[in-house]
Amino acid sequence: MSATVLGGRRMALVDEEERRRAERVHQVALFRYQLIREAADAALSPRQRGAMVRAIAARLHTDPFGKPVKITRGTVDR
């Protein structure tokens, strides 16, 4: 096999890995946004937002890959 064919296969593998990584990053970003979107409402009072954030942090969530995760209040606040 020529070096060009091997190089092309390597590039295809690298491109596929980059695509998978980008998709994973996108899924994680959407998951995070779904967690906080209601609490980010500007119409909420600080007290309402705090209660909502505490409720989010108190629950167990399922990440985009099916794994149960606990999100701390500090993480939600950030």
Contact map, one row per residue, 1 for C-alpha under 8 A:
111011000000000000000000000000000000000000000000000000000000000000000000000000
111111000000000000000000000000000000000000000000000000000000000000000000000000
111111100000000000000000000000000000000000000000000000000000000000000000000000
011111110000000000000000000000000000000000000000000000000000000000000000000000
111111111000000000000000000000000000000000000000000000000000000000000000000000
111111111100000000000000000000000000000000000000000000000000000000000000000000
001111111110000000000000000000000000000000000000000000000000000000000000000000
000111111111000000000000000000000000000000000000000000000000000000000000000000
000011111111100000000000000000000000000000000000000000000000000000000000000000
000001111111110000000000000000000000000000000000000000000000000000000000000000
000000111111111000000000000000000000000000000000000000000000000000000000000000
000000011111111100000000000000000000000000000000000000000000000000000000000000
000000001111111110000000000000000000000000000000000000000000000000000000000000
000000000111111111000000000000000000000000000000000000000000000000000000000000
000000000011111111100000000000000000000000000000000000000000000000000000000000
000000000001111111110000000000000000000000000000000000000000000000000000000000
000000000000111111111000000000000000000000000000000000000000000000000000000000
000000000000011111111100000000000000000000000000000000000000000000000000000000
000000000000001111111110000000000000000000000000000000000000000000000000000000
000000000000000111111111000000000000000000000000000000000000000000000000000000
000000000000000011111111100000000000000000000000000000000000000000000000000000
000000000000000001111111110000000000000000000000000000000000000000000000000000
000000000000000000111111111000000000000000000000000000000000000000000000000000
000000000000000000011111111100000000000000000000000000000000000000000000000000
000000000000000000001111111110000000000000000000000000000000000000000000000000
000000000000000000000111111111000000000000000000000000000000000000000000000000
000000000000000000000011111111100000000000000000000000000000000100000000000000
000000000000000000000001111111110000000000000000000000000000001100000000000000
000000000000000000000000111111111000000000000000000000000000000000000000000000
000000000000000000000000011111111100000000000000000000000000000000000000000000
000000000000000000000000001111111110000000000000000000000000001100000000000000
000000000000000000000000000111111111000000000000000000000000000000000000000000
000000000000000000000000000011111111100000000000000000000000000000000000000000
000000000000000000000000000001111111100000000000000000000000000000000000000000
000000000000000000000000000000111111110000000000000000010000000000000000000000
000000000000000000000000000000011111111100000000000010000000000000000000000100
000000000000000000000000000000001111111110000000000000000000000000000000000000
000000000000000000000000000000000011111110000000000000000000000000000000000000
000000000000000000000000000000000001111110010000100110000000000000000000000000
000000000000000000000000000000000001111111000000100000000000000000000000000000
000000000000000000000000000000000000111111110000000000000000000000000000000000
000000000000000000000000000000000000000111111000000000000000000000000000000000
000000000000000000000000000000000000000011111000000000000000000000000000000000
000000000000000000000000000000000000001011111111100000000000000000000000000000
000000000000000000000000000000000000000001111111100000000000000000000000000000
000000000000000000000000000000000000000000011111110000000000000000000000000000
000000000000000000000000000000000000000000011111111000000000000000000000000000
000000000000000000000000000000000000000000011111111100000000000000000000000000
000000000000000000000000000000000000001100011111111110000000000000000000000000
000000000000000000000000000000000000000000000111111111000000000000000000000000
000000000000000000000000000000000000000000000011111111100000000000000000000000
000000000000000000000000000000000000001000000001111111110000000000000000000000
000000000000000000000000000000000001001000000000111111111000000000000000100110
000000000000000000000000000000000000000000000000011111111100000000000000100000
000000000000000000000000000000000000000000000000001111111110000000000000000000
000000000000000000000000000000000010000000000000000111111110000000000010100100
000000000000000000000000000000000000000000000000000011111111000000000111100100
000000000000000000000000000000000000000000000000000001111111000000000110000000
000000000000000000000000000000000000000000000000000000111111100000000110000000
000000000000000000000000000000000000000000000000000000001111110000011110000000
000000000000000000000000000000000000000000000000000000000011111000011110000000
000000000000000000000000000000000000000000000000000000000001111111111000000000
000000000000000000000000000100100000000000000000000000000000111111111000000000
000000000000000000000000001100100000000000000000000000000000011111100000000000
000000000000000000000000000000000000000000000000000000000000011111100000000000
000000000000000000000000000000000000000000000000000000000000011111110000000000
000000000000000000000000000000000000000000000000000000000000011111111000000000
000000000000000000000000000000000000000000000000000000000001111001111100000000
000000000000000000000000000000000000000000000000000000000001111000111110000000
000000000000000000000000000000000000000000000000000000001111100000011111000000
000000000000000000000000000000000000000000000000000000011111100000001111101100
000000000000000000000000000000000000000000000000000000001000000000000111111100
000000000000000000000000000000000000000000000000000011011000000000000011111110
000000000000000000000000000000000000000000000000000000000000000000000001111111
000000000000000000000000000000000000000000000000000000000000000000000011111111
000000000000000000000000000000000001000000000000000010011000000000000011111111
000000000000000000000000000000000000000000000000000010000000000000000000111111
000000000000000000000000000000000000000000000000000000000000000000000000011111
